[in-house]
Amino acid sequence: MSILIVTGSSGLIGSESVRHLAAQFDTVVGLDNDMRSYFFGGSASTDSNRQQLVDTYPNFRHTAVDIRDKDLVGRVFDEYGDAITAVIHTAAQPSHDWAAREPETDFTVNANGTLNLLEQTRRVCPEAVFIFTSTNKVYGDRPNMLPLVEQDYRWEIDASHPFADGINESMSVDACMHSLFGVSKLAADVMVQEYGRYFGMKTAVFRGGCLTGPCHAGAELHGFLAYLFKCVVAGTGYRIFGYKGKQVRDNIHAADLVAAFEHVIRAPRAGGEVYNIGGGRHANVSVLEAIDKMTALAGRKAKTTYIDEPRSGDHIWYVSDVSKFQAHYPTWQLTYDIDMILQDMYERIQAPG
């Protein structure tokens, strides 16, 4: 008997984890209480993803669990015991803007919730692989200190800089502004590392760029491409915050990210590994470039408003260097470029129902 636990199982990465890995486990246990609708409103609810998983995968078991509830999380782990061979932790408060509204909620979900899951894994199934979806926001606004060059439609890094191929794991997380979200995720990130190093658990941290895909319930405060596409197709307004709309993000399709998770589950390394993960130079785009691409796909011009003030702590340019993960797992490759990601998202929006 092999059990996979997925937190945030109705969300973008959680639901993709279920789809991708369900056939490889006897049972997949999803923990999700649709807090995304609390964070961003009913239009961002992930309940339709939950229902689709329940209807499609007979070995999927959904449990409405708030990961801050230590006793309830403990009961789930006790039910399945040491048959749990992997935990994929994707549940989070994901927005650095929203975190400032309720700092305590943000921190307890992201930091305390992660600690609860680590402790239950250590107590019940210490040999299980534990995968954590962290964020590039753990680097705070330090990427903005890089030598950046303004181009017509994007910001770029000076080609002579060591990070020209992307930002690697050597970037400091200290002495910069993180946003409260960045702090709560960094606390969780370091805790996952520490459980790997101190207790010898099989933990791995993925510091994601923009995670995206057709199942993303985009909202203005989280989900750049998904929300922008929603606005373009619906003909509603999209607000661009600062940097002339030339800010750049690398984007990784959920399927490519979960494929990376699968490699770690199959061949875990010594605990505490940290990986920057994203679309890298294979898949990155500025806001202006994304608007043009989506306009061409949808045949409808985006209605945009420019706000001449960037979000606090927002990155001007962020592209991940994924070479460390590729060195550790050389058969993994990015398969979706930006155009493929956008086409996949557009087809989902156009699909009936």
N, C-alpha and C positions, 0 to 999 in steps of 0.2 A: 504494500500500500504506500503510495507516494502522494503527498499533499502539497499544493502550492497555495500560499496565502498572498492575496493581492489587496493592498489598501488603496482606497480611491478607485475602486474597480469599475465604477461607472464613468470615470473621467477619460480624458483623451488617452493617456499612456496606460492607465489601469485597464481600460476596456480592450486596448490593443494587446496588452499582455495576456488577457484571457483568451482572445481570439487566436493569438499566435501559439500559445503554449498549452491550451486545454487538452489537446490530444496526447501530450507527453506526460500527463499526470492522471492519477486515478480520480482525484477530486481537486477542483479549484475553488477555494473559499474566498469570496469577495467581501471586503469590509467597506461600506460606503453609506453615508447618511445624507447625501445630496446637499452638503453645506455650500456647494457652489451657488445654489439658488439663494441662500442666505447672504452670501457675499455680494452677488451681482444681480439678483432679481430672478424672477421666474423664467425669463427668456434664456437664462444661462443654465437652467436645470439640466442635469444629466440623467434624469429618470428614464428617458426613452432609450438611452444606451443600456441601462440596467435591464429593462424589459426585453430588449433585443437579445441580450446575453442569456437571460433566463429561458427565453423561447428557443434559442438556437443550440445551446450546449447542455446536454443532459447531465453532465458531471459538474456543472457550475452551481455553487450554493451561495446565494446572496444573504448577507446578514447586515442589518442596519446598525452600525456601530460607530460611535464617536470615539476616535482614537485617544481622546483625552481621558476616557473612562477606564481607569486602570483595572477595575474589577471585571468589567464586561470584556475587555480585551483578554484578560487572563482566562476567563471562562472559555472563550473561543480556542485559545491555545491548548487549554487542558482537554478540550473535547477531542482534539486530533493528536495531541501528544508528539512523541518523537517520530511519528510518520510524516511530520512536516519537514520537507527537505529543502524548501526555498521560500523566502519571503521577498516580495517586491513591494517596496513602500513608495507609493506615489501620492498618497493623500497629503493635502497641504492647503494653507491659505496662500495663494500664488501671486498676489499683487502687491507691489511696493507702495502703490498709491493707497490701496484699501487699508494696509496695515496701520497707517497713521490715524485712521478712524477709531480703531479698537486695538491698540497695541497689546493689551493683555490677551485678547482672543488670538491675535496673530501669533504671539509667542507660545502660548499654551498649545495651540494646534501644531505648530511647526517644530518647536523644540521639545516640549513635554510629551507630545504625542509620539515623537520619534523615540524618546527615552523609554516610554512605556513598551513600545514594540521591541526595542532592543533587549529590555529586561526580560520580557516574556520569552523571547527567542533564546536567551542565555539560560533561562530557568528550565524551559521545557524541551527545546530542540537545539542545543548548542552547536550541533554539526551542520545545521541548515545554512545555506547560502543566504546572505542578507544584502539586498540591493537597494540603494537609496538614490532617489532622484533629487539631487541638489540643484544648484542654479549658478549661472555666471554672476549673479548679483552678490555672491560672497566676495567678489573682488571689489565691491563698492564702485566708486567712480574713478578708481585708479586707471582703467583703460583710457579715460579722457586725458590723461597726462602723456599719452603717447604722441609722437610727432605725426600729426594728422595733416593731410593736404586736401583742400577743398577742390572738388571737380564739379562739372556741370550738373550732375544728378546725384552725386554721392560724396561722402567723405571717404578718404582712403589713407592708409598708413604709408609713411615714407618707405619706399621700396628697399632702402638699405638697412632698415631696422631688423633686429633678430626676430621680431614677431610678424614679419611681412607675410609669412605663410599662415599666420594665425597665432592667437594667444595660447601659450602652454601653461602647464601647472606650476611653473616657477614664479608666476606673477604673485607679488605680495598681497596679502589680504589686510595688511595693517595700515594705520595712519591715513585713512581716507574716509569719505562719507558713504555709508552703506545703504541707507534707508532702514527703517525698522524691520522690514521684510528681510533685507539682506542680513541683518543681525540674527534674526530668528533662524534663518536657514543655515547661516554659518555655525551657529551653536549646534544645530542638529548634525551638520556636515562633520564637524570636528568630533562630536560624540560617536558617530558611526565609525570614524577612523579609529578612535580610541578603543572602542569595543573590539575592533579587529586586532589592534596591537597589544592592548593590555590583557584581554581575555583570550586572545588567539582565535577569535571567531572569523568566519569567512565573509567579511564585509567588503563591499565595494561602493564607492561614491561616484556618481555621474554628475558633473557640473554642466548642465545643459545650456545651450544657447536658446533660441526660440524653438520650442517643441510644437509641432503642428501636424495637421492632417484633417481628413474630412469629418472626423467625429468630434472635432473641437467645438465646444459650446462657447464661442467667442463673445467677449464683452469688452466695453471700452477700456476697462481697467486691466484686462488680461486677455491675451489671445490676439496678437497683432494681425496676422494674416486672416484668421477666421473672422474677426470682427470687421476688418476693412472690406473683405469680400461680401459680408452680409450687408454692409452699407451700400456698396456699389450695386449689387443685384437688386436691393430693395429701393434704391434711389433716395436713401436717407443721408443726412449729413455726416461727414467724418471730420473730426478735429485733428489737425496736425500740431503737435506741441514742440516748437522750437527747432533749432539747428537747420532751419530752412527746408525741413522735410528730407534732408540728405543723410539723416542718420541711418546706419547700416546694421543689419542683423543677419547672422547666419541662421538658417532654418533647417531643422532635421525632421523628416517625416517620422511619425510614430512607429511605423513598421521597421525603419532602419534602426531606431533606438532600441526597440524590443528585441531585434535580432542581436544587438550587442549584449543585452541582458542574457539571452539564451547562451551565448558563448561563455559568459561568466558562470552561469549555472552548470554548464557541462564540464567546465575546467576551471574551477575557482583557484585563485592564487592566494598567497599569504594575505591575511586580513589587512584592511586599511588602505587598499589601493584607491587612488583618486584619479579620475579621468575627466579632462575637458572633452565634451562631446557636443557636436552640432553639425551643421551642414558644411562648415569649413569653407575652403575655397571652391568646393564643389557646388554649394548651394547657399548663396547669400544675396541680399537685395536691400536697397534703400527704400524708404517710404515712397519717394517719388517714382522710383522704378517699378515698385509693386503696383502703384495706382495705374501706371501706364499699361502694365501687363494685364491687370484685371479689367481695365476698360476695353482692351482689345478682345479679351475672352467674352465678356458679357455684352459687348456692343452698346455699352451705356457709360457715359462720362460720370466720373465720381463727383459728388458735390462736397467740396472740401472747404474748411475754414481754417485759416492759419492763426495759431496762438503764439505770439512772439515771446514765449517763455517756456523753456524745456521743463519737463517733469524733474523734480528734485532727485539728483543722483542718477539720472538717466544716462545711458551710454551714448556717445556720439558714434562710435564704431566698435563693433565687437564681432570678430570672426574667430572661431575655435580652431586650435591646432589639435587634430585628432590622432597625431602620429604615435603618441604613447600607446593608445589603445590598439592601434593597428600593429604596432610592434609586438604587443603581448598576444594579440589574436589576429594573425596575418590573413586569415581567410575571410574576415569581416570587411565589407566595403560599403560605402554609401551608394545607394542605387537610385535615389530620387534627387534630381536637380530642381531648381526653382520652377521651371516651366512644368515639369511633371507634377510637382506638389500642387501648383495652382490648378492644373487641369483636373487632378483628382478631386480637389475641393469643389471646383465648379460643377463637376458631374454629380457630386453628392447633393449640392444645392438644387440642381435641376431635376434630380430624380423624384418621381411621384412619391408623396408621403414623406 
